[in-house]
């Protein structure tokens, strides 16, 4: 009986099971890391493409004069997520553009990026007149305001429009208009 208790037969199977369990834990952790990396790379790719689309839309406005930076009133959606965005205002700068609407007049448009993923580009344009105070000769103050247009471009995921991927904002001064816009100092 004592000899049987000292035999080590059968312990190889238990050791093998323990080694396989430890290897499984290590392999599963590696697979999970790869999966997490793939998700992160995909998300960063979406954000990079959305940033390029936002830049492209903003460049359209940078090439226009002040008076041409407007949206077509018929292209402004009256639903969320457009109206729930912090850049939204009920007093958007609008006009009537030619048909078909050029991209710079369209408040909301859907497009497919170079990655074959759908995106939604929402544009908000509002008039902004900040007051600038500066000191003139001995201690007198003079307040002035210049006409400004604030353009905000928001690029959303086309499959889930509640997900904002990129946001870009730029302010355009009335001095970019020729002739100068009403209220814009010429000196």
Buried (B, 14 or more C-beta within 10 A) or exposed (E): EEEEEEEEEEEEEEEEEEEEEEEEEEEEEEEEEEEEEEEEEEEEEBBBBBBBBBBBBBEBBEEBEBBBBBBBBEBBEEEEBBEEBEBBBEEBBBEEBEEEBEEBBBBBBEBEBEEEBEBBBBBBBBEEEEEEEEEEEEEEEEEEEBBBBBBBBBBBBBEEBEEBBBBBEBEBEBBBBEEBBEEBEEE
